[in-house]
Amino acid sequence: MNLNRTHPSRTQDRAHPRRPRRSLPAALLIGVLLGSAALAQTVPPAPQPAQVPVTAPNRPVNLRPALSGERRYLTLANFGRVAYYADPRGEGRPLVLTSSVNAAASAYEMKPIWDTYVGTRPVYALEWPGFGSSDRPDVTYTRELMTAALNALITELNAEVDVVGLSLGSEFVARAALLDPRVRSVTLISPSGLGNPRGGTQQATADDGGQQLYSRLNAFSTPLYALIRTRPSIQYFLSRSFRGPVDGGLIDYSLDTTRQPGAKYAPIYFISGRLFTPDAYADLYSRLNTPALVLYDQDGFVSFDRLQAFTQQSGVQAVRIPGTDGLPHFEKMPEVKAALDAFWAAVR
């Protein structure tokens, strides 16, 4: 096991003082606060969305590819089309990349890793249901739906795979690995679910699992999402994951993907906390028998209080990528590649 600090929760701030964060523009911040306060007091619960897709599911229109390679699709029962990128050139075990889940998620979030390995080994990148080039119907988005999409891609490939997950996507990767032994290894980049089991982004803390908050957000979803998908808002939230300047290509693609039909539906479930596993460490990570690598440093959205305990498990290691804030592959790809190559060499 390799852990580059003795106690993540106690040494993180001393070792790397957090840089000052850029502020959300005042008008946006005031609007979000006033709108949230009004919603909490006045909005009645909204009706539940359909459990099956509408007859004409919201499907991206003229959305440019996020990555090189062929954009392919598989059909998921009771949902619709799920997109993935494929470049089968190269030798060795297929590499499957999965993005995070947020208001503007897409496979573009994995572009530095894709560009590094494409052509040297078969590489595939999944677009989660409701995001990127996948369908975006008004249905109930769940942890199980996201996991089913990843397991469907693994079944489509019908081979042992190495899987890389980012942030909340790491929880779906761990869940998929518990269901399919063809997942030979998992790499979790700034994973959610390793913080304390209560509070923050680690879980929906409400007794109803975030249902009431979801209902309020859903009733106000159109103007709320219109606010979230502005360039200042996207740049602000992305700035919390970059130590240096935010990647301009990521900002531009985030704007493109949030302007597709049905783009608001899946993010509502994310914002309400309903896609998080209440205790991902106990229910997912602690049960993994698959070799696992955690890449981390600081992160404005998740914490790593239980990373030390996770690395006590057989086959689990962690490598800190200093000077990064949640997207280390955008700012320190050579260091990320070195860690990935060493890890995969050990699990061949």
C-alpha positions as CSV (number, residue, x, y, z in Angstrom):
1,M,0.0,0.0,0.0
2,N,1.2,3.5,-0.8
3,L,-0.2,6.5,1.0
4,N,1.7,9.8,0.5
5,R,0.5,11.3,3.8
6,T,0.1,9.9,7.2
7,H,-3.4,11.2,8.0
8,P,-5.4,12.8,5.1
9,S,-7.9,14.7,7.3
10,R,-5.3,16.2,9.6
11,T,-2.4,17.1,7.3
12,Q,-4.1,18.3,4.2
13,D,-4.4,22.0,5.1
14,R,-1.0,22.2,6.8
15,A,0.8,20.6,3.9
16,H,-0.9,22.5,1.2
17,P,-2.7,25.7,2.4
18,R,-5.7,26.3,0.2
19,R,-5.5,29.1,-2.2
20,P,-8.1,31.9,-2.1
21,R,-11.1,31.0,-4.1
22,R,-12.6,33.3,-6.7
23,S,-16.1,34.5,-5.8
24,L,-19.3,33.8,-7.7
25,P,-20.4,37.1,-9.2
26,A,-22.6,39.0,-6.8
27,A,-25.7,39.0,-9.0
28,L,-25.6,35.2,-9.4
29,L,-24.9,34.6,-5.8
30,I,-27.8,36.8,-4.6
31,G,-30.1,35.2,-7.2
32,V,-29.3,31.7,-6.0
33,L,-29.7,32.6,-2.3
34,L,-33.0,34.5,-2.8
35,G,-34.4,31.8,-5.1
36,S,-33.4,29.0,-2.7
37,A,-34.9,30.8,0.3
38,A,-38.2,31.5,-1.6
39,L,-38.4,27.9,-2.8
40,A,-37.9,26.5,0.7
41,Q,-40.9,28.4,1.9
42,T,-43.3,28.5,-0.9
43,V,-42.9,25.6,-3.4
44,P,-45.2,22.6,-2.9
45,P,-43.8,19.1,-3.7
46,A,-43.7,18.4,-7.5
47,P,-45.1,15.2,-9.0
48,Q,-42.7,12.3,-9.5
49,P,-41.3,12.1,-13.0
50,A,-42.1,9.1,-15.2
51,Q,-40.2,5.9,-14.5
52,V,-40.0,5.1,-18.3
53,P,-38.8,7.4,-21.1
54,V,-41.3,9.5,-23.0
55,T,-42.0,8.3,-26.5
56,A,-39.6,10.9,-28.0
57,P,-36.7,11.1,-25.5
58,N,-34.7,14.3,-25.3
59,R,-31.7,13.6,-27.5
60,P,-28.7,15.9,-28.1
61,V,-28.8,17.8,-31.3
62,N,-25.6,18.7,-33.2
63,L,-23.5,18.3,-30.1
64,R,-19.9,18.2,-31.3
65,P,-17.8,15.2,-30.1
66,A,-16.1,15.5,-26.7
67,L,-13.3,13.2,-27.7
68,S,-11.6,11.8,-30.8
69,G,-12.6,8.3,-31.8
70,E,-16.0,6.9,-32.8
71,R,-19.1,8.0,-30.9
72,R,-21.2,4.8,-30.4
73,Y,-24.4,4.0,-28.6
74,L,-25.9,1.2,-26.6
75,T,-29.6,0.9,-25.6
76,L,-30.5,0.7,-21.9
77,A,-33.8,-0.9,-21.0
78,N,-36.4,1.6,-19.8
79,F,-34.2,4.5,-20.6
80,G,-32.9,4.9,-24.2
81,R,-29.6,5.5,-25.8
82,V,-26.3,5.7,-23.8
83,A,-23.3,7.1,-25.7
84,Y,-19.7,6.1,-25.4
85,Y,-16.5,6.9,-27.3
86,A,-14.4,4.1,-28.7
87,D,-10.9,3.8,-30.1
88,P,-10.0,0.1,-30.2
89,R,-6.5,0.6,-31.5
90,G,-3.5,-0.6,-29.5
91,E,-2.8,-3.7,-27.4
92,G,-3.7,-4.9,-24.0
93,R,-6.7,-4.7,-21.6
94,P,-9.3,-2.1,-22.6
95,L,-9.4,1.1,-20.6
96,V,-12.8,2.5,-19.7
97,L,-13.1,6.1,-18.6
98,T,-16.0,7.6,-16.8
99,S,-16.6,11.3,-15.9
100,S,-18.0,12.9,-12.8
101,V,-21.6,13.8,-12.4
102,N,-22.5,17.5,-12.1
103,A,-24.6,20.1,-13.8
104,A,-22.4,20.0,-16.9
105,A,-20.8,16.6,-17.0
106,S,-19.4,15.0,-20.1
107,A,-16.7,12.8,-21.4
108,Y,-14.6,15.9,-22.0
109,E,-13.7,15.8,-18.3
110,M,-11.5,12.7,-19.2
111,K,-9.9,14.2,-22.3
112,P,-6.3,14.4,-20.9
113,I,-6.3,10.7,-20.0
114,W,-8.0,9.8,-23.3
115,D,-5.5,11.7,-25.3
116,T,-2.6,10.2,-23.4
117,Y,-3.6,6.5,-23.9
118,V,-5.5,6.5,-27.2
119,G,-3.7,4.5,-29.8
120,T,-1.6,2.6,-27.3
121,R,-4.4,0.5,-25.9
122,P,-8.1,0.1,-26.6
123,V,-9.8,3.1,-24.9
124,Y,-13.5,3.7,-24.3
125,A,-15.3,6.6,-22.5
126,L,-18.8,6.4,-21.2
127,E,-21.3,9.3,-21.2
128,W,-23.6,8.8,-18.1
129,P,-27.4,8.7,-18.8
130,G,-28.7,12.2,-18.9
131,F,-25.3,13.8,-19.8
132,G,-23.1,14.4,-22.8
133,S,-24.3,12.6,-26.0
134,S,-26.6,10.2,-24.1
135,D,-30.4,10.6,-24.1
136,R,-31.8,13.0,-21.5
137,P,-35.4,12.0,-20.9
138,D,-37.5,13.2,-18.0
139,V,-37.2,10.0,-15.9
140,T,-36.0,9.1,-12.4
141,Y,-32.2,9.1,-12.4
142,T,-30.7,6.7,-9.8
143,R,-27.4,5.2,-8.7
144,E,-28.6,1.9,-10.1
145,L,-29.3,3.5,-13.6
146,M,-25.9,5.0,-13.8
147,T,-24.3,1.7,-12.7
148,A,-26.4,-0.3,-15.2
149,A,-25.0,1.9,-18.0
150,L,-21.4,1.1,-17.0
151,N,-22.1,-2.6,-16.6
152,A,-23.8,-2.6,-20.1
153,L,-20.7,-1.1,-21.7
154,I,-18.5,-3.8,-20.0
155,T,-20.9,-6.4,-21.3
156,E,-20.7,-4.9,-24.7
157,L,-16.9,-5.1,-24.6
158,N,-17.0,-8.6,-23.2
159,A,-13.5,-8.4,-21.8
160,E,-11.6,-7.7,-18.6
161,V,-11.2,-3.9,-18.2
162,D,-9.4,-1.3,-16.2
163,V,-11.9,1.4,-15.2
164,V,-11.1,5.0,-14.2
165,G,-13.8,7.1,-12.4
166,L,-13.9,10.7,-11.4
167,S,-15.6,12.2,-8.3
168,L,-19.1,10.9,-7.9
169,G,-18.5,8.7,-10.9
170,S,-16.2,6.7,-8.7
171,E,-19.1,5.5,-6.6
172,F,-20.8,4.1,-9.7
173,V,-17.5,2.5,-10.8
174,A,-17.1,0.8,-7.4
175,R,-20.7,-0.4,-7.5
176,A,-20.1,-1.8,-11.1
177,A,-17.0,-3.6,-9.9
178,L,-18.9,-5.3,-7.1
179,L,-21.3,-6.6,-9.8
180,D,-19.0,-7.7,-12.6
181,P,-15.7,-9.6,-12.0
182,R,-14.5,-8.4,-15.5
183,V,-13.6,-5.1,-13.8
184,R,-9.9,-6.0,-13.3
185,S,-8.9,-2.7,-11.6
186,V,-10.4,0.6,-10.6
187,T,-8.8,4.0,-10.4
188,L,-10.7,6.6,-8.4
189,I,-9.8,10.3,-9.0
190,S,-10.9,12.6,-6.2
191,P,-13.7,10.2,-5.3
192,S,-16.7,11.2,-3.4
193,G,-17.8,8.9,-0.5
194,L,-14.5,8.8,1.4
195,G,-15.5,11.6,3.8
196,N,-17.3,11.4,7.0
197,P,-20.6,9.5,6.6
198,R,-22.7,12.6,7.3
199,G,-22.8,16.1,5.8
200,G,-21.4,17.9,2.8
201,T,-21.5,16.2,-0.6
202,Q,-21.0,12.7,0.8
203,Q,-24.7,12.0,1.1
204,A,-28.2,13.3,1.0
205,T,-28.7,14.0,4.7
206,A,-32.5,14.4,4.7
207,D,-34.5,11.6,6.1
208,D,-36.3,11.3,2.8
209,G,-33.0,10.9,0.9
210,G,-33.3,14.3,-0.7
211,Q,-36.9,13.8,-2.1
212,Q,-38.2,17.1,-0.7
213,L,-35.2,19.1,-1.9
214,Y,-35.6,17.3,-5.3
215,S,-39.3,18.3,-5.5
216,R,-38.5,22.0,-4.8
217,L,-35.6,22.0,-7.3
218,N,-37.8,20.3,-9.9
219,A,-40.5,22.9,-9.6
220,F,-38.1,25.7,-10.2
221,S,-35.8,23.7,-12.5
222,T,-35.9,25.8,-15.7
223,P,-34.8,29.2,-14.3
224,L,-32.5,27.5,-11.8
225,Y,-30.7,25.5,-14.5
226,A,-30.6,28.6,-16.8
227,L,-28.7,30.3,-14.0
228,I,-26.3,27.4,-13.4
229,R,-25.4,27.0,-17.1
230,T,-24.2,30.5,-17.6
231,R,-20.5,31.0,-18.4
232,P,-19.8,32.9,-15.1
233,S,-21.4,30.1,-13.1
234,I,-19.7,27.3,-14.9
235,Q,-16.3,29.0,-14.7
236,Y,-16.8,29.6,-11.0
237,F,-17.6,26.0,-10.1
238,L,-14.8,24.7,-12.4
239,S,-12.4,27.1,-10.7
240,R,-12.8,25.2,-7.5
241,S,-11.3,22.1,-9.2
242,F,-8.3,23.9,-10.7
243,R,-5.2,25.2,-8.9
244,G,-4.3,27.3,-11.9
245,P,-6.4,28.7,-14.8
246,V,-9.5,26.8,-15.7
247,D,-9.1,24.8,-19.0
248,G,-10.9,26.9,-21.7
249,G,-11.9,23.9,-23.7
250,L,-13.7,22.4,-20.7
251,I,-15.6,25.6,-20.1
252,D,-16.7,25.8,-23.8
253,Y,-17.8,22.1,-23.9
254,S,-19.6,22.5,-20.6
255,L,-21.6,25.4,-22.1
256,D,-22.3,23.3,-25.2
257,T,-23.6,20.3,-23.4
258,T,-25.8,22.2,-21.0
259,R,-27.7,23.7,-23.9
260,Q,-29.0,20.4,-25.2
261,P,-32.6,19.2,-24.9
262,G,-33.4,17.8,-21.5
263,A,-30.1,18.9,-20.0
264,K,-31.8,20.0,-16.8
265,Y,-33.3,16.7,-15.7
266,A,-30.3,14.6,-14.5
267,P,-28.6,17.5,-12.7
268,I,-31.6,18.0,-10.5
269,Y,-31.0,14.5,-9.0
270,F,-27.3,15.3,-8.5
271,I,-27.9,18.7,-6.9
272,S,-30.5,17.2,-4.5
273,G,-28.0,14.6,-3.4
274,R,-30.1,11.6,-4.6
275,L,-27.3,10.1,-6.7
276,F,-24.9,9.8,-3.8
277,T,-24.7,6.6,-1.8
278,P,-25.6,7.5,1.9
279,D,-22.4,5.8,3.1
280,A,-20.3,4.9,0.1
281,Y,-17.3,3.8,2.1
282,A,-19.2,1.2,4.1
283,D,-21.5,0.1,1.3
284,L,-19.1,0.2,-1.7
285,Y,-15.4,0.9,-1.1
286,S,-14.9,-1.2,2.0
287,R,-16.4,-4.2,0.1
288,L,-14.1,-4.0,-2.9
289,N,-11.9,-6.9,-3.7
290,T,-10.8,-5.3,-6.9
291,P,-7.3,-3.7,-7.0
292,A,-7.9,0.1,-6.5
293,L,-5.9,3.2,-6.8
294,V,-6.9,6.6,-5.4
295,L,-5.5,9.8,-7.0
296,Y,-6.1,12.9,-4.9
297,D,-4.8,16.1,-3.4
298,Q,-7.2,18.8,-2.3
299,D,-10.8,19.0,-3.5
300,G,-13.4,21.8,-2.8
301,F,-16.3,19.4,-3.1
302,V,-15.2,16.2,-1.3
303,S,-13.0,15.1,1.6
304,F,-10.9,12.1,2.3
305,D,-11.3,11.5,6.0
306,R,-11.5,7.7,5.5
307,L,-8.9,7.4,2.8
308,Q,-6.4,6.1,5.4
309,A,-8.8,3.3,6.4
310,F,-9.4,2.5,2.7
311,T,-5.7,2.0,2.0
312,Q,-5.5,-0.6,4.8
313,Q,-7.5,-3.0,2.6
314,S,-5.5,-5.4,0.5
315,G,-4.8,-4.2,-3.0
316,V,-5.7,-0.5,-2.3
317,Q,-3.2,2.3,-2.7
318,A,-3.3,6.0,-2.9
319,V,-1.0,8.5,-4.6
320,R,-1.2,12.2,-3.9
321,I,-0.8,14.5,-6.9
322,P,0.4,17.7,-5.2
323,G,-0.7,21.1,-6.4
324,T,-4.1,20.0,-7.8
325,D,-7.7,20.6,-6.8
326,G,-9.9,17.8,-8.0
327,L,-8.9,17.4,-11.7
328,P,-5.3,16.4,-11.4
329,H,-5.2,15.0,-14.9
330,F,-5.8,18.5,-16.4
331,E,-2.9,20.1,-14.5
332,K,-0.4,17.3,-13.7
333,M,-1.0,14.6,-16.4
334,P,2.6,13.4,-16.4
335,E,2.4,12.6,-12.7
336,V,-1.0,11.0,-13.2
337,K,0.3,8.9,-16.0
338,A,3.3,7.7,-13.9
339,A,0.9,6.6,-11.1
340,L,-1.5,4.9,-13.5
341,D,1.3,3.0,-15.4
342,A,2.9,1.8,-12.1
343,F,-0.5,0.7,-10.8
344,W,-1.6,-1.2,-14.0
345,A,1.8,-2.8,-14.3
346,A,1.3,-4.3,-10.8
347,V,-2.1,-5.7,-11.6
348,R,-1.4,-7.3,-15.0
